[in-house]
Amino acid sequence: MWTTDKDGLILDLLAAEITARTGRDPGERYLELTAELGTPWYTRIDAAATPAEKARLARLSPDSVKEARLGGEPITDKLTRAPGNGAPIGGLKVVAASGWFAARPSGTEDIYKIYAESFRDQAHLDTIVGEAQAIVGNALRAPA
């Protein structure tokens, strides 16, 4: 198997592992999960950031987020470290019951990346993305 997409290879290997272990096509399992839990809506966008803003984003603490809601729901978690091993994630992840976003600075461009997911629909995802930009902007503008 050959691919120019660096992430594609990992997904190909994961699909092969799922097939080998379950004897089923991963697409079948995905359809079962979405029938049970709903279809997730996901996006990744780029937002302009100065080098200073990127550096600040990489050092944010959960306390930097003053907002209490995301996508119309209470925020349940604000993370700057991985839950499993406590390693810094180099950015911020904000979680609510029906969606989340993560923001991380680019290592090569004057941008930060927002990864977002909704477990409702596209309109909810759009709301999360808009609020994510506002939350990150507020955190970056707050006194250090």
C-alpha positions in Angstrom: 0.0 0.0 0.0 1.4 3.4 -1.0 0.0 6.9 -0.3 1.2 10.5 -0.5 -1.0 11.3 2.5 1.0 11.0 5.7 -2.2 10.4 7.7 -3.7 8.0 5.1 -1.1 5.3 5.8 -2.1 5.2 9.5 -5.8 5.0 8.7 -5.1 2.2 6.2 -3.3 0.3 8.9 -6.0 0.9 11.4 -8.7 -0.3 8.9 -6.6 -3.4 8.2 -6.3 -4.1 12.0 -10.0 -3.7 12.5 -10.8 -6.1 9.6 -8.2 -8.6 10.9 -9.5 -8.6 14.5 -13.2 -8.4 13.8 -13.5 -10.1 10.4 -15.8 -7.2 9.4 -15.4 -4.2 7.2 -14.8 -1.1 9.3 -17.4 0.8 7.3 -20.1 -1.6 8.5 -19.1 -0.9 12.2 -19.1 2.8 11.5 -22.7 2.6 10.1 -23.8 0.7 13.2 -22.2 3.3 15.5 -23.7 6.3 13.6 -27.1 4.6 13.7 -26.8 4.2 17.5 -25.0 7.5 18.3 -25.7 9.8 15.4 -23.4 11.1 12.6 -20.5 13.2 13.8 -19.7 16.5 12.0 -16.0 17.4 11.8 -13.9 20.2 10.4 -10.5 21.8 10.6 -9.9 25.4 9.9 -7.0 27.8 9.9 -7.0 31.1 11.8 -4.4 33.9 11.4 -2.0 34.2 14.4 1.1 36.2 15.0 4.2 34.4 16.2 3.6 35.9 19.7 0.0 34.6 19.7 1.1 31.2 18.6 3.6 31.0 21.4 1.0 32.1 23.9 -1.6 29.6 22.6 1.0 26.8 23.2 1.3 27.9 26.8 -2.3 28.5 27.8 -3.7 27.0 30.9 -7.3 25.7 31.4 -7.9 28.8 33.6 -7.3 31.0 30.4 -10.8 30.0 29.3 -13.3 32.2 31.1 -16.4 31.1 29.0 -18.7 28.6 30.6 -20.6 27.3 27.5 -19.8 25.9 24.1 -22.4 25.2 21.5 -25.3 26.0 23.9 -24.1 23.6 26.5 -22.0 23.8 29.7 -18.3 23.3 29.1 -17.4 20.0 30.8 -13.6 20.1 30.3 -10.8 22.4 29.4 -7.5 20.6 28.6 -4.0 21.7 27.9 -2.5 18.3 28.9 -3.3 14.8 27.6 -5.6 12.9 30.0 -3.7 9.7 29.7 -0.2 10.8 30.5 -0.3 14.5 31.4 1.9 15.5 28.5 1.3 19.0 27.2 -0.9 19.1 24.0 0.7 22.3 22.8 -2.7 24.0 22.7 -6.1 23.9 24.1 -9.1 21.5 24.0 -12.6 22.5 25.2 -15.3 19.9 25.6 -19.1 20.0 26.0 -21.6 17.1 25.9 -22.4 17.4 22.1 -19.1 18.7 20.8 -15.6 19.9 21.3 -12.8 21.9 19.7 -9.0 21.9 20.0 -6.7 24.8 18.9 -3.0 24.3 18.3 -0.5 26.6 16.7 1.1 25.7 13.4 4.8 25.0 13.5 5.4 26.4 10.0 2.8 29.1 9.3 1.4 32.2 11.0 -1.8 30.4 11.8 -3.4 28.3 14.5 -5.5 25.3 13.6 -9.0 24.7 15.0 -10.2 21.1 15.0 -13.9 20.8 15.9 -16.6 18.1 16.1 -20.3 18.2 16.7 -22.5 15.2 17.5 -25.6 17.0 16.3 -25.4 18.6 12.9 -23.6 21.1 10.6 -25.2 24.1 12.1 -24.1 23.1 15.6 -20.6 22.5 14.2 -20.6 26.0 12.7 -21.6 27.4 16.1 -18.8 25.6 17.8 -16.2 26.8 15.3 -17.4 30.5 15.7 -17.3 30.2 19.5 -13.9 28.4 19.4 -12.4 31.4 17.5 -13.9 33.8 20.1 -12.8 31.7 23.1 -9.2 31.4 21.8 -9.2 35.1 20.9 -10.3 36.1 24.4 -7.8 33.8 26.0 -5.0 35.2 23.8 -6.0 38.8 24.6 -6.3 38.3 28.4 -3.6 39.6 30.6 -0.9 37.0 31.1 
